[in-house]
Each structure stands twice: as C-alpha cells, then as structure tokens.
Amino acid sequence: MTKLTLLLDEKTIKKAKLTAKKNNTSVSKMAASYFESLTAQDEDNYNDLPVLKEISGVIYGKEQNYNPKEEYKKHIRKKYR
C-alpha cells in the first residue's frame, strides 16, 4: 500500500468521518472505493464496483432479475408521456 495525502476542508473531513463510522468502514476504504469506481472500464461492469458489491441485492434482492438501465428507461418514458 502507498500513502496518499489529500487536502480537504474541515467540514468535508468531519462529514467523511461520520459517514465512515455509520457504515462501519474507514475514510481510506471509502476513498479507495470511490477512486476504483472512477476507473471502472465501462458501465456494464457496475457490479464489479466495490461499493456496489457491498450493497448488491439490498433493495431488490439478488434473486430478482433487475436491470437498472431498463427500469430507468421505463421511468423516463412514464415521466414524459
């Protein structure tokens, strides 16, 4: 592992620490997940993102055949009828 120093305002640091504590993780792990998500190869690999792996199946259940792109398209069609 390599150390990275970030310069952030105090308010942002406090918020990050609170969020990390609520999610039982560290600010370092949150930052690593964020940076990994930025470097994801393409949209279709969204399940490979660390943060999404952790919450996978929480809302819709892992067994259901849920396609977020299709659901969003349905939402937009309904919204702009």
KOLBAFI-885105 format. One line per field, with one value per atom (N, C-alpha, C): x, y, z. Coordinates in steps of 0.02 Angstrom, whole numbers. Example, Ala and Ser with C-alpha at 12.3 -4.5 7.8 and 13.67 -1.06 7.14 Angstrom:
east: 660:615:660:642:684:645 $
north: -284:-225:-165:-112:-53:2 $
up: 390:390:390:354:357:394 $
//
This chain:
east: 42:0:44:18:53:10:41:5:-11:-71:-93:-118:-95:-117:-165:-223:-272:-283:-291:-306:-381:-418:-490:-508:-563:-584:-611:-610:-627:-698:-744:-814:-820:-786:-787:-757:-703:-670:-716:-750:-796:-853:-880:-935:-911:-851:-824:-814:-788:-777:-844:-894:-960:-990:-985:-1012:-976:-910:-871:-892:-900:-920:-989:-1036:-1104:-1103:-1057:-1053:-1002:-976:-928:-869:-840:-782:-735:-685:-638:-643:-618:-617:-571:-518:-472:-507:-546:-582:-635:-668:-718:-684:-627:-590:-567:-541:-518:-575:-633:-691:-711:-709:-727:-678:-614:-565:-569:-583:-592:-653:-706:-766:-752:-709:-691:-652:-617:-575:-608:-671:-706:-705:-695:-688:-750:-809:-869:-930:-986:-1047:-1072:-1063:-1089:-1055:-998:-963:-981:-1040:-1059:-1060:-1072:-1073:-1003:-951:-883:-858:-896:-875:-880:-829:-829:-890:-909:-966:-1030:-1039:-1099:-1099:-1041:-1037:-1065:-1049:-1070:-1146:-1177:-1249:-1290:-1258:-1293:-1348:-1407:-1463:-1500:-1478:-1510:-1580:-1588:-1652:-1698:-1673:-1716:-1708:-1659:-1647:-1604:-1559:-1513:-1548:-1603:-1637:-1677:-1700:-1741:-1699:-1730:-1697:-1707:-1664:-1670:-1618:-1643:-1599:-1607:-1559:-1566:-1575:-1542:-1549:-1620:-1649:-1718:-1767:-1757:-1801:-1798:-1739:-1732:-1768:-1760:-1795:-1870:-1896:-1968:-1989:-1949:-1965:-1968:-1919:-1917:-1976:-1992:-2050:-2114:-2123:-2184:-2185:-2129:-2124:-2141:-2119:-2127:-2181:-2231:-2287:-2326 $
north: -59:0:62:113:177:230:275:328:385:413:470:523:584:640:684:697:740:803:859:921:935:931:943:992:1027:1072:1032:1063:1029:1001:1037:1015:950:945:885:826:838:785:758:803:782:741:763:726:657:654:590:542:567:525:500:543:522:469:479:431:364:366:305:268:305:274:241:276:250:186:181:124:72:82:35:21:76:71:128:137:192:242:301:352:328:294:268:218:173:124:158:209:246:280:311:345:295:238:187:162:150:128:180:243:298:300:298:301:240:182:122:129:160:170:217:265:311:278:226:193:130:119:61:66:9:8:32:7:27:19:48:48:-22:-68:-135:-173:-149:-181:-150:-119:-86:-134:-198:-246:-259:-240:-251:-194:-141:-85:-106:-92:-114:-93:-30:-6:-42:-53:-87:-161:-191:-261:-268:-218:-221:-215:-173:-162:-202:-243:-283:-324:-317:-357:-328:-272:-244:-218:-184:-154:-203:-235:-276:-351:-370:-442:-470:-514:-542:-589:-620:-669:-637:-576:-544:-524:-527:-507:-432:-392:-320:-289:-249:-215:-140:-107:-36:8:-9:32:29:-30:-38:-3:-9:24:99:126:198:219:180:195:196:147:145:207:226:286:349:357:416:415:357:354:374:348:363:438:464:534:583:568:616:596:560:543:604 $
up: 0:0:0:-31:-35:-2:33:69:21:28:-12:35:26:68:28:56:24:66:34:69:60:116:114:170:160:213:273:331:393:393:363:360:321:265:223:260:296:333:388:423:476:447:391:359:337:309:286:344:400:458:487:489:514:469:403:355:362:369:377:440:494:557:552:520:511:470:423:378:400:461:490:443:418:374:390:350:360:302:315:262:205:223:172:126:155:115:71:99:58:-1:12:-42:-94:-71:-118:-162:-132:-171:-222:-202:-247:-306:-292:-346:-392:-363:-404:-449:-423:-465:-523:-513:-567:-623:-606:-655:-685:-670:-698:-774:-807:-880:-917:-898:-934:-888:-909:-869:-852:-898:-888:-832:-809:-754:-687:-681:-619:-560:-571:-515:-488:-525:-502:-457:-450:-408:-335:-295:-225:-185:-192:-154:-174:-238:-262:-245:-240:-219:-148:-105:-36:-30:-72:-64:-114:-154:-203:-172:-199:-176:-117:-90:-32:-48:-103:-120:-156:-207:-250:-239:-202:-191:-246:-229:-278:-327:-306:-348:-404:-394:-445:-505:-563:-625:-633:-604:-603:-650:-697:-745:-734:-701:-685:-747:-802:-862:-889:-890:-915:-869:-803:-755:-764:-776:-786:-851:-903:-966:-956:-919:-905:-867:-818:-778:-822:-866:-910:-958:-987:-1033:-998:-938:-899:-880:-860:-838:-895:-955:-1010:-1061:-1039:-1083:-1101 $
//
